[in-house]
């Protein structure tokens, strides 16, 4: 039984559907990744949000996950790119809509491709190895991973220090009867971090997304302190 992802990016709904079928004795299951609805402007019909099938694979490592590039793309042009990304992320297969004459397809004609085009896409896919057999290459990769681990450790320690400062700020606001959310300060943070990202030639959107998440938890921490006092 194929279980496609829910319309909205909620992993718990996807897992819940799989678990309900499993409890009914249906064990031969696979997940279909078709992308997710989003209000944001996007090149895709459905935003892939690759982090969700990756997390699904982490939680259910034995579950096959098949990617549907046709529904993610919504057009013919992006299908090869999405297919390659899916393979690079170790998806277990592809579900691609094919029609002898796409213009005559009764539904989703814009995302249909011919069998000849499908053959070309599949032949041009690069199927990469899951791990190195060469011990020297594996050793070199592990050195890089250890550097990542060290940086991640520094990030967590910095977040801990930041959390302690957030708690101090919450106490200060409480004592001086200030609101938790300060709009001007939030705009200042977004502007400065964006400028820093641009200067470092980083993706400003990635940096914004990270700080929006950090700010979300900052608000939650301050709200908790306010509530307890």
MODELLER restraints for C-alpha pairs under 7 A, 6 or more apart:
rsr = mdl.restraints
at = mdl.atoms
rsr.add(forms.Gaussian(group=physical.xy_distance, feature=features.Distance(at['CA:1:A'], at['CA:28:A']), mean=6.31, stdev=0.5))
rsr.add(forms.Gaussian(group=physical.xy_distance, feature=features.Distance(at['CA:1:A'], at['CA:29:A']), mean=4.89, stdev=0.5))
rsr.add(forms.Gaussian(group=physical.xy_distance, feature=features.Distance(at['CA:1:A'], at['CA:30:A']), mean=6.28, stdev=0.5))
rsr.add(forms.Gaussian(group=physical.xy_distance, feature=features.Distance(at['CA:2:A'], at['CA:29:A']), mean=6.01, stdev=0.5))
rsr.add(forms.Gaussian(group=physical.xy_distance, feature=features.Distance(at['CA:2:A'], at['CA:30:A']), mean=4.93, stdev=0.5))
rsr.add(forms.Gaussian(group=physical.xy_distance, feature=features.Distance(at['CA:2:A'], at['CA:31:A']), mean=5.64, stdev=0.5))
rsr.add(forms.Gaussian(group=physical.xy_distance, feature=features.Distance(at['CA:2:A'], at['CA:32:A']), mean=6.29, stdev=0.5))
rsr.add(forms.Gaussian(group=physical.xy_distance, feature=features.Distance(at['CA:3:A'], at['CA:18:A']), mean=6.90, stdev=0.5))
rsr.add(forms.Gaussian(group=physical.xy_distance, feature=features.Distance(at['CA:3:A'], at['CA:30:A']), mean=6.21, stdev=0.5))
rsr.add(forms.Gaussian(group=physical.xy_distance, feature=features.Distance(at['CA:3:A'], at['CA:31:A']), mean=4.82, stdev=0.5))
rsr.add(forms.Gaussian(group=physical.xy_distance, feature=features.Distance(at['CA:3:A'], at['CA:32:A']), mean=5.72, stdev=0.5))
rsr.add(forms.Gaussian(group=physical.xy_distance, feature=features.Distance(at['CA:4:A'], at['CA:31:A']), mean=5.72, stdev=0.5))
rsr.add(forms.Gaussian(group=physical.xy_distance, feature=features.Distance(at['CA:4:A'], at['CA:32:A']), mean=4.28, stdev=0.5))
rsr.add(forms.Gaussian(group=physical.xy_distance, feature=features.Distance(at['CA:4:A'], at['CA:33:A']), mean=6.04, stdev=0.5))
rsr.add(forms.Gaussian(group=physical.xy_distance, feature=features.Distance(at['CA:4:A'], at['CA:34:A']), mean=6.74, stdev=0.5))
rsr.add(forms.Gaussian(group=physical.xy_distance, feature=features.Distance(at['CA:5:A'], at['CA:14:A']), mean=5.51, stdev=0.5))
rsr.add(forms.Gaussian(group=physical.xy_distance, feature=features.Distance(at['CA:5:A'], at['CA:32:A']), mean=6.25, stdev=0.5))
rsr.add(forms.Gaussian(group=physical.xy_distance, feature=features.Distance(at['CA:5:A'], at['CA:33:A']), mean=5.78, stdev=0.5))
rsr.add(forms.Gaussian(group=physical.xy_distance, feature=features.Distance(at['CA:5:A'], at['CA:34:A']), mean=6.52, stdev=0.5))
rsr.add(forms.Gaussian(group=physical.xy_distance, feature=features.Distance(at['CA:6:A'], at['CA:13:A']), mean=6.73, stdev=0.5))
rsr.add(forms.Gaussian(group=physical.xy_distance, feature=features.Distance(at['CA:6:A'], at['CA:14:A']), mean=6.10, stdev=0.5))
rsr.add(forms.Gaussian(group=physical.xy_distance, feature=features.Distance(at['CA:7:A'], at['CA:36:A']), mean=5.29, stdev=0.5))
rsr.add(forms.Gaussian(group=physical.xy_distance, feature=features.Distance(at['CA:7:A'], at['CA:37:A']), mean=5.65, stdev=0.5))
rsr.add(forms.Gaussian(group=physical.xy_distance, feature=features.Distance(at['CA:8:A'], at['CA:36:A']), mean=5.50, stdev=0.5))
rsr.add(forms.Gaussian(group=physical.xy_distance, feature=features.Distance(at['CA:8:A'], at['CA:37:A']), mean=5.64, stdev=0.5))
rsr.add(forms.Gaussian(group=physical.xy_distance, feature=features.Distance(at['CA:9:A'], at['CA:36:A']), mean=5.74, stdev=0.5))
rsr.add(forms.Gaussian(group=physical.xy_distance, feature=features.Distance(at['CA:11:A'], at['CA:52:A']), mean=6.46, stdev=0.5))
rsr.add(forms.Gaussian(group=physical.xy_distance, feature=features.Distance(at['CA:30:A'], at['CA:63:A']), mean=5.97, stdev=0.5))
rsr.add(forms.Gaussian(group=physical.xy_distance, feature=features.Distance(at['CA:30:A'], at['CA:64:A']), mean=4.95, stdev=0.5))
rsr.add(forms.Gaussian(group=physical.xy_distance, feature=features.Distance(at['CA:30:A'], at['CA:65:A']), mean=5.82, stdev=0.5))
rsr.add(forms.Gaussian(group=physical.xy_distance, feature=features.Distance(at['CA:31:A'], at['CA:64:A']), mean=6.30, stdev=0.5))
rsr.add(forms.Gaussian(group=physical.xy_distance, feature=features.Distance(at['CA:31:A'], at['CA:65:A']), mean=4.72, stdev=0.5))
rsr.add(forms.Gaussian(group=physical.xy_distance, feature=features.Distance(at['CA:31:A'], at['CA:66:A']), mean=6.12, stdev=0.5))
rsr.add(forms.Gaussian(group=physical.xy_distance, feature=features.Distance(at['CA:32:A'], at['CA:65:A']), mean=5.91, stdev=0.5))
rsr.add(forms.Gaussian(group=physical.xy_distance, feature=features.Distance(at['CA:32:A'], at['CA:66:A']), mean=4.91, stdev=0.5))
rsr.add(forms.Gaussian(group=physical.xy_distance, feature=features.Distance(at['CA:32:A'], at['CA:67:A']), mean=5.81, stdev=0.5))
rsr.add(forms.Gaussian(group=physical.xy_distance, feature=features.Distance(at['CA:32:A'], at['CA:68:A']), mean=6.73, stdev=0.5))
rsr.add(forms.Gaussian(group=physical.xy_distance, feature=features.Distance(at['CA:33:A'], at['CA:53:A']), mean=6.91, stdev=0.5))
rsr.add(forms.Gaussian(group=physical.xy_distance, feature=features.Distance(at['CA:33:A'], at['CA:65:A']), mean=6.94, stdev=0.5))
rsr.add(forms.Gaussian(group=physical.xy_distance, feature=features.Distance(at['CA:33:A'], at['CA:66:A']), mean=6.06, stdev=0.5))
rsr.add(forms.Gaussian(group=physical.xy_distance, feature=features.Distance(at['CA:33:A'], at['CA:67:A']), mean=4.69, stdev=0.5))
rsr.add(forms.Gaussian(group=physical.xy_distance, feature=features.Distance(at['CA:33:A'], at['CA:68:A']), mean=5.80, stdev=0.5))
rsr.add(forms.Gaussian(group=physical.xy_distance, feature=features.Distance(at['CA:34:A'], at['CA:67:A']), mean=6.40, stdev=0.5))
rsr.add(forms.Gaussian(group=physical.xy_distance, feature=features.Distance(at['CA:34:A'], at['CA:68:A']), mean=4.97, stdev=0.5))
rsr.add(forms.Gaussian(group=physical.xy_distance, feature=features.Distance(at['CA:34:A'], at['CA:69:A']), mean=6.97, stdev=0.5))
rsr.add(forms.Gaussian(group=physical.xy_distance, feature=features.Distance(at['CA:34:A'], at['CA:71:A']), mean=5.57, stdev=0.5))
rsr.add(forms.Gaussian(group=physical.xy_distance, feature=features.Distance(at['CA:34:A'], at['CA:72:A']), mean=5.44, stdev=0.5))
rsr.add(forms.Gaussian(group=physical.xy_distance, feature=features.Distance(at['CA:35:A'], at['CA:46:A']), mean=4.67, stdev=0.5))
rsr.add(forms.Gaussian(group=physical.xy_distance, feature=features.Distance(at['CA:35:A'], at['CA:47:A']), mean=5.12, stdev=0.5))
rsr.add(forms.Gaussian(group=physical.xy_distance, feature=features.Distance(at['CA:35:A'], at['CA:48:A']), mean=4.25, stdev=0.5))
rsr.add(forms.Gaussian(group=physical.xy_distance, feature=features.Distance(at['CA:35:A'], at['CA:49:A']), mean=6.74, stdev=0.5))
rsr.add(forms.Gaussian(group=physical.xy_distance, feature=features.Distance(at['CA:35:A'], at['CA:72:A']), mean=5.08, stdev=0.5))
rsr.add(forms.Gaussian(group=physical.xy_distance, feature=features.Distance(at['CA:36:A'], at['CA:46:A']), mean=4.82, stdev=0.5))
rsr.add(forms.Gaussian(group=physical.xy_distance, feature=features.Distance(at['CA:36:A'], at['CA:47:A']), mean=5.05, stdev=0.5))
rsr.add(forms.Gaussian(group=physical.xy_distance, feature=features.Distance(at['CA:36:A'], at['CA:48:A']), mean=6.25, stdev=0.5))
rsr.add(forms.Gaussian(group=physical.xy_distance, feature=features.Distance(at['CA:37:A'], at['CA:46:A']), mean=5.33, stdev=0.5))
rsr.add(forms.Gaussian(group=physical.xy_distance, feature=features.Distance(at['CA:37:A'], at['CA:47:A']), mean=6.34, stdev=0.5))
rsr.add(forms.Gaussian(group=physical.xy_distance, feature=features.Distance(at['CA:38:A'], at['CA:47:A']), mean=6.56, stdev=0.5))
rsr.add(forms.Gaussian(group=physical.xy_distance, feature=features.Distance(at['CA:44:A'], at['CA:72:A']), mean=5.96, stdev=0.5))
rsr.add(forms.Gaussian(group=physical.xy_distance, feature=features.Distance(at['CA:44:A'], at['CA:73:A']), mean=4.81, stdev=0.5))
rsr.add(forms.Gaussian(group=physical.xy_distance, feature=features.Distance(at['CA:44:A'], at['CA:74:A']), mean=6.37, stdev=0.5))
rsr.add(forms.Gaussian(group=physical.xy_distance, feature=features.Distance(at['CA:45:A'], at['CA:71:A']), mean=6.72, stdev=0.5))
rsr.add(forms.Gaussian(group=physical.xy_distance, feature=features.Distance(at['CA:45:A'], at['CA:72:A']), mean=5.55, stdev=0.5))
rsr.add(forms.Gaussian(group=physical.xy_distance, feature=features.Distance(at['CA:45:A'], at['CA:73:A']), mean=5.34, stdev=0.5))
rsr.add(forms.Gaussian(group=physical.xy_distance, feature=features.Distance(at['CA:45:A'], at['CA:74:A']), mean=4.72, stdev=0.5))
rsr.add(forms.Gaussian(group=physical.xy_distance, feature=features.Distance(at['CA:46:A'], at['CA:71:A']), mean=6.67, stdev=0.5))
rsr.add(forms.Gaussian(group=physical.xy_distance, feature=features.Distance(at['CA:46:A'], at['CA:72:A']), mean=4.61, stdev=0.5))
rsr.add(forms.Gaussian(group=physical.xy_distance, feature=features.Distance(at['CA:46:A'], at['CA:73:A']), mean=6.74, stdev=0.5))
rsr.add(forms.Gaussian(group=physical.xy_distance, feature=features.Distance(at['CA:47:A'], at['CA:72:A']), mean=6.41, stdev=0.5))
rsr.add(forms.Gaussian(group=physical.xy_distance, feature=features.Distance(at['CA:48:A'], at['CA:72:A']), mean=6.14, stdev=0.5))
rsr.add(forms.Gaussian(group=physical.xy_distance, feature=features.Distance(at['CA:57:A'], at['CA:63:A']), mean=6.95, stdev=0.5))
rsr.add(forms.Gaussian(group=physical.xy_distance, feature=features.Distance(at['CA:64:A'], at['CA:92:A']), mean=5.71, stdev=0.5))
rsr.add(forms.Gaussian(group=physical.xy_distance, feature=features.Distance(at['CA:65:A'], at['CA:91:A']), mean=5.63, stdev=0.5))
rsr.add(forms.Gaussian(group=physical.xy_distance, feature=features.Distance(at['CA:65:A'], at['CA:92:A']), mean=5.37, stdev=0.5))
rsr.add(forms.Gaussian(group=physical.xy_distance, feature=features.Distance(at['CA:66:A'], at['CA:91:A']), mean=6.01, stdev=0.5))
rsr.add(forms.Gaussian(group=physical.xy_distance, feature=features.Distance(at['CA:66:A'], at['CA:92:A']), mean=5.43, stdev=0.5))
rsr.add(forms.Gaussian(group=physical.xy_distance, feature=features.Distance(at['CA:66:A'], at['CA:93:A']), mean=4.66, stdev=0.5))
rsr.add(forms.Gaussian(group=physical.xy_distance, feature=features.Distance(at['CA:66:A'], at['CA:94:A']), mean=5.36, stdev=0.5))
rsr.add(forms.Gaussian(group=physical.xy_distance, feature=features.Distance(at['CA:66:A'], at['CA:95:A']), mean=6.69, stdev=0.5))
rsr.add(forms.Gaussian(group=physical.xy_distance, feature=features.Distance(at['CA:67:A'], at['CA:86:A']), mean=6.45, stdev=0.5))
rsr.add(forms.Gaussian(group=physical.xy_distance, feature=features.Distance(at['CA:67:A'], at['CA:91:A']), mean=6.70, stdev=0.5))
rsr.add(forms.Gaussian(group=physical.xy_distance, feature=features.Distance(at['CA:67:A'], at['CA:93:A']), mean=6.26, stdev=0.5))
rsr.add(forms.Gaussian(group=physical.xy_distance, feature=features.Distance(at['CA:67:A'], at['CA:94:A']), mean=4.87, stdev=0.5))
rsr.add(forms.Gaussian(group=physical.xy_distance, feature=features.Distance(at['CA:67:A'], at['CA:95:A']), mean=6.04, stdev=0.5))
rsr.add(forms.Gaussian(group=physical.xy_distance, feature=features.Distance(at['CA:68:A'], at['CA:94:A']), mean=5.82, stdev=0.5))
rsr.add(forms.Gaussian(group=physical.xy_distance, feature=features.Distance(at['CA:68:A'], at['CA:95:A']), mean=4.66, stdev=0.5))
rsr.add(forms.Gaussian(group=physical.xy_distance, feature=features.Distance(at['CA:68:A'], at['CA:96:A']), mean=5.98, stdev=0.5))
rsr.add(forms.Gaussian(group=physical.xy_distance, feature=features.Distance(at['CA:69:A'], at['CA:79:A']), mean=5.36, stdev=0.5))
rsr.add(forms.Gaussian(group=physical.xy_distance, feature=features.Distance(at['CA:69:A'], at['CA:82:A']), mean=5.67, stdev=0.5))
rsr.add(forms.Gaussian(group=physical.xy_distance, feature=features.Distance(at['CA:69:A'], at['CA:83:A']), mean=5.97, stdev=0.5))
rsr.add(forms.Gaussian(group=physical.xy_distance, feature=features.Distance(at['CA:69:A'], at['CA:95:A']), mean=6.90, stdev=0.5))
rsr.add(forms.Gaussian(group=physical.xy_distance, feature=features.Distance(at['CA:69:A'], at['CA:96:A']), mean=6.18, stdev=0.5))
rsr.add(forms.Gaussian(group=physical.xy_distance, feature=features.Distance(at['CA:70:A'], at['CA:79:A']), mean=6.12, stdev=0.5))
rsr.add(forms.Gaussian(group=physical.xy_distance, feature=features.Distance(at['CA:70:A'], at['CA:96:A']), mean=5.53, stdev=0.5))
rsr.add(forms.Gaussian(group=physical.xy_distance, feature=features.Distance(at['CA:70:A'], at['CA:97:A']), mean=6.05, stdev=0.5))
rsr.add(forms.Gaussian(group=physical.xy_distance, feature=features.Distance(at['CA:70:A'], at['CA:111:A']), mean=5.58, stdev=0.5))
rsr.add(forms.Gaussian(group=physical.xy_distance, feature=features.Distance(at['CA:73:A'], at['CA:79:A']), mean=6.08, stdev=0.5))
rsr.add(forms.Gaussian(group=physical.xy_distance, feature=features.Distance(at['CA:74:A'], at['CA:110:A']), mean=6.63, stdev=0.5))
rsr.add(forms.Gaussian(group=physical.xy_distance, feature=features.Distance(at['CA:74:A'], at['CA:111:A']), mean=5.06, stdev=0.5))
rsr.add(forms.Gaussian(group=physical.xy_distance, feature=features.Distance(at['CA:75:A'], at['CA:110:A']), mean=5.11, stdev=0.5))
rsr.add(forms.Gaussian(group=physical.xy_distance, feature=features.Distance(at['CA:75:A'], at['CA:111:A']), mean=4.02, stdev=0.5))
rsr.add(forms.Gaussian(group=physical.xy_distance, feature=features.Distance(at['CA:76:A'], at['CA:110:A']), mean=6.60, stdev=0.5))
rsr.add(forms.Gaussian(group=physical.xy_distance, feature=features.Distance(at['CA:76:A'], at['CA:111:A']), mean=4.92, stdev=0.5))
rsr.add(forms.Gaussian(group=physical.xy_distance, feature=features.Distance(at['CA:76:A'], at['CA:112:A']), mean=6.52, stdev=0.5))
rsr.add(forms.Gaussian(group=physical.xy_distance, feature=features.Distance(at['CA:76:A'], at['CA:113:A']), mean=6.41, stdev=0.5))
rsr.add(forms.Gaussian(group=physical.xy_distance, feature=features.Distance(at['CA:80:A'], at['CA:121:A']), mean=5.90, stdev=0.5))
rsr.add(forms.Gaussian(group=physical.xy_distance, feature=features.Distance(at['CA:83:A'], at['CA:94:A']), mean=7.00, stdev=0.5))
rsr.add(forms.Gaussian(group=physical.xy_distance, feature=features.Distance(at['CA:84:A'], at['CA:125:A']), mean=6.00, stdev=0.5))
rsr.add(forms.Gaussian(group=physical.xy_distance, feature=features.Distance(at['CA:84:A'], at['CA:126:A']), mean=6.97, stdev=0.5))
rsr.add(forms.Gaussian(group=physical.xy_distance, feature=features.Distance(at['CA:87:A'], at['CA:127:A']), mean=6.56, stdev=0.5))
rsr.add(forms.Gaussian(group=physical.xy_distance, feature=features.Distance(at['CA:88:A'], at['CA:128:A']), mean=6.77, stdev=0.5))
rsr.add(forms.Gaussian(group=physical.xy_distance, feature=features.Distance(at['CA:97:A'], at['CA:112:A']), mean=5.30, stdev=0.5))
rsr.add(forms.Gaussian(group=physical.xy_distance, feature=features.Distance(at['CA:97:A'], at['CA:113:A']), mean=6.60, stdev=0.5))
rsr.add(forms.Gaussian(group=physical.xy_distance, feature=features.Distance(at['CA:98:A'], at['CA:112:A']), mean=5.27, stdev=0.5))
rsr.add(forms.Gaussian(group=physical.xy_distance, feature=features.Distance(at['CA:98:A'], at['CA:113:A']), mean=4.90, stdev=0.5))
rsr.add(forms.Gaussian(group=physical.xy_distance, feature=features.Distance(at['CA:98:A'], at['CA:114:A']), mean=5.45, stdev=0.5))
rsr.add(forms.Gaussian(group=physical.xy_distance, feature=features.Distance(at['CA:98:A'], at['CA:115:A']), mean=5.98, stdev=0.5))
rsr.add(forms.Gaussian(group=physical.xy_distance, feature=features.Distance(at['CA:99:A'], at['CA:105:A']), mean=6.89, stdev=0.5))
rsr.add(forms.Gaussian(group=physical.xy_distance, feature=features.Distance(at['CA:99:A'], at['CA:112:A']), mean=6.08, stdev=0.5))
rsr.add(forms.Gaussian(group=physical.xy_distance, feature=features.Distance(at['CA:99:A'], at['CA:113:A']), mean=5.99, stdev=0.5))
rsr.add(forms.Gaussian(group=physical.xy_distance, feature=features.Distance(at['CA:99:A'], at['CA:114:A']), mean=5.21, stdev=0.5))
rsr.add(forms.Gaussian(group=physical.xy_distance, feature=features.Distance(at['CA:99:A'], at['CA:115:A']), mean=6.72, stdev=0.5))
rsr.add(forms.Gaussian(group=physical.xy_distance, feature=features.Distance(at['CA:100:A'], at['CA:114:A']), mean=5.31, stdev=0.5))
rsr.add(forms.Gaussian(group=physical.xy_distance, feature=features.Distance(at['CA:100:A'], at['CA:115:A']), mean=6.55, stdev=0.5))
rsr.add(forms.Gaussian(group=physical.xy_distance, feature=features.Distance(at['CA:101:A'], at['CA:114:A']), mean=6.65, stdev=0.5))
rsr.add(forms.Gaussian(group=physical.xy_distance, feature=features.Distance(at['CA:102:A'], at['CA:109:A']), mean=5.38, stdev=0.5))
rsr.add(forms.Gaussian(group=physical.xy_distance, feature=features.Distance(at['CA:102:A'], at['CA:112:A']), mean=5.31, stdev=0.5))
rsr.add(forms.Gaussian(group=physical.xy_distance, feature=features.Distance(at['CA:102:A'], at['CA:113:A']), mean=6.11, stdev=0.5))
rsr.add(forms.Gaussian(group=physical.xy_distance, feature=features.Distance(at['CA:102:A'], at['CA:114:A']), mean=6.67, stdev=0.5))
rsr.add(forms.Gaussian(group=physical.xy_distance, feature=features.Distance(at['CA:103:A'], at['CA:109:A']), mean=5.72, stdev=0.5))
rsr.add(forms.Gaussian(group=physical.xy_distance, feature=features.Distance(at['CA:132:A'], at['CA:138:A']), mean=5.60, stdev=0.5))
rsr.add(forms.Gaussian(group=physical.xy_distance, feature=features.Distance(at['CA:166:A'], at['CA:218:A']), mean=6.41, stdev=0.5))
rsr.add(forms.Gaussian(group=physical.xy_distance, feature=features.Distance(at['CA:167:A'], at['CA:222:A']), mean=6.51, stdev=0.5))
rsr.add(forms.Gaussian(group=physical.xy_distance, feature=features.Distance(at['CA:170:A'], at['CA:222:A']), mean=5.02, stdev=0.5))
rsr.add(forms.Gaussian(group=physical.xy_distance, feature=features.Distance(at['CA:170:A'], at['CA:225:A']), mean=6.73, stdev=0.5))
rsr.add(forms.Gaussian(group=physical.xy_distance, feature=features.Distance(at['CA:173:A'], at['CA:179:A']), mean=6.82, stdev=0.5))
rsr.add(forms.Gaussian(group=physical.xy_distance, feature=features.Distance(at['CA:174:A'], at['CA:226:A']), mean=6.43, stdev=0.5))
rsr.add(forms.Gaussian(group=physical.xy_distance, feature=features.Distance(at['CA:180:A'], at['CA:219:A']), mean=6.92, stdev=0.5))
rsr.add(forms.Gaussian(group=physical.xy_distance, feature=features.Distance(at['CA:180:A'], at['CA:222:A']), mean=6.65, stdev=0.5))
rsr.add(forms.Gaussian(group=physical.xy_distance, feature=features.Distance(at['CA:190:A'], at['CA:208:A']), mean=6.75, stdev=0.5))
rsr.add(forms.Gaussian(group=physical.xy_distance, feature=features.Distance(at['CA:194:A'], at['CA:204:A']), mean=5.41, stdev=0.5))
rsr.add(forms.Gaussian(group=physical.xy_distance, feature=features.Distance(at['CA:194:A'], at['CA:207:A']), mean=6.99, stdev=0.5))
rsr.add(forms.Gaussian(group=physical.xy_distance, feature=features.Distance(at['CA:194:A'], at['CA:208:A']), mean=6.93, stdev=0.5))
rsr.add(forms.Gaussian(group=physical.xy_distance, feature=features.Distance(at['CA:197:A'], at['CA:203:A']), mean=6.52, stdev=0.5))
rsr.add(forms.Gaussian(group=physical.xy_distance, feature=features.Distance(at['CA:197:A'], at['CA:204:A']), mean=5.48, stdev=0.5))
rsr.add(forms.Gaussian(group=physical.xy_distance, feature=features.Distance(at['CA:197:A'], at['CA:207:A']), mean=6.77, stdev=0.5))
rsr.add(forms.Gaussian(group=physical.xy_distance, feature=features.Distance(at['CA:198:A'], at['CA:204:A']), mean=6.36, stdev=0.5))
